[in-house]
Amino acid sequence: MDSFRVLLVEDDKVQRELLTELLEEEGFSVASASSGERALDLFRKERYDAVITDVRLPGMSGLELLQKLKELEPSVEIIVITAFSSVDDAVKAIKMGAFHYVTKPFEPEVLLNLLRKACKLRLLSKPSRECCGLVYSSKVMENLINQASLFARSDAPVLITGESGSGKELLARFIHRESRRKVQFVAVNCGALPKELFEAELFGYEKGAFTGATSSKKGLVEEAEGGTLFLDEIGELPLELQPKLLRFLQEGEFRRVGSTKLRKASVRIIAATNRDLKRMVKDGKFREDLYYRLSVLTLNILPLRDRPEDIPVLIEHFLRKYSKKYSKKVRITLEALELLLAYSYPGNVRELENLIHRLVILSRGEVDRALLTSFMNLTSPSVSFTPDLSKPLPKVIEEVERAMIEEALRRANFVQTRAARLLGIDEKSLRYKRKKYGI
């Protein structure tokens, strides 16, 4: 549940600090207040996914605070903390729209479980947006789309960075659609073409330019005239070919292979890469002047694991898409959804789409945890481990367990909630084992 913002309202300083520490250990982003008035001030300045408040507060009561928060943001999930003797207040809170309540004293795990459920409900209730195939609900993606829309008004080159499968070409197509250059969108994968053919494919060739050139042919630059040329995986372009692309970017001029005639083309360049071009420039693998020509405007798409709010709406989108394709009604159980939300998706949106596609094909109307784990290793992190047979068995078992915990934490970006789900144990057990092994 990393990136979820929680507002904690508790007048007892010791209790407030203990609860803040507990929630932050679980990956929540926490702001705290000692009174209802202070909580309202914080809430007006920044929205929160969930609020945890004590009923008994100095000045404004927890119930009054609940009412005012619901007026400001009806969809916010609120958990009320109450003494056992004041359960009536908890019942009132539920009637007023609180998500749930806990009575003092309570086990930390009880509160954490309620908060996780509240955040899942918050996730599922968020509206999705769609632009040129990009489906999202997160603020970070909304900001990215707004920035891309602004860039679309210019003809300056745009460099889009991001991991494989994150949606770089979809973003490029969005920029093209929003721009004045709404004619052709021509895409070329710089890593897929053999280097001896790249120049001919990009700039075209004349009849007889090489063996097999039986007629003249336009290149991709000419095909994109008046539109957009999308150079995907630009970081894979061989160093010896980079000057030819640079000349075209500088002058807007080129020559077909086998010709001395200078030609001009008016195209908008958008490039994309999953490589660190600045590092490649430093290592002498990418021309510095070409890098600066391509990166007049830059956009970076975050990996899916860093925008978990988008995962539920993407799941729903792909579920609808493939259910319609195969004329099937498919639902995902809460247990399966928890597992899907806990996964880190190294292959990003492309991996998630592929996963949902397979699930729809394999399911008989319902996707549950058993179906997920039957064909995907989502629950047990793979660990390469060769046991030392000179050691006693208990010691070897401890080493394997430690290695699995470390791998699960790594895959879950060190968010304990997600790591515990991947290991199939509860968080209390994981905390104990981390302390035991000093992880």
Summary of the structure (lengths in Angstrom):
residues: 439
radius of gyration: 27.5
end to end distance: 20.5
largest distance: 93.3
contacts: 1405
relative contact order: 0.09
helix: 50%
strand: 16%
